C-alpha cells in the first residue's frame, strides 16, 4: 500500500512538473504581434507586408508558416 501511494505521488509530481515546463515558454514578440489565430505560428496571410516579402527565405523548411525557431531569423524595421 505504501509503495502504491509513493508511486502515485511520484507520477503526479512529475506530471505537474512536466506541465509547468510546457507552460513556461516565452513567446517571441513577432508571434505575439502577428499570430492572429493564436496557434503559435505565423502564416503568410498573418504576416506584415515586410515579412511577406522574404517569407520564403524565413520559412526554411517550407511548411507554410514561421515557427518559434524560424521567427528568430526574421529581420524587421523597428516601429517609429
Steps between C-alpha positions, in 0.01 A plus 500: 500500500779744593675412175186576297454838669866582441475410131184704456664797674806480274283466189279794597799721588681428173182577305470837673864583433473399134191718457674794663787474254257498207327817620821681594609570144550854380319605184704699249372861468433459126284193564308697764451784254403314181359162608132583456363151567732444801643167378860602569588543132497781247339411168566708190156662523563601862840658429565865427584607144862538607519140623301371201767636263756252638261237635643217288851576628385497862288184457806276483315167501234631256206383712301817439547675833768649721544312826678605819840398358461661157359827636830565679659570161236754391638849457251785516541873518426637848171685532526876519 
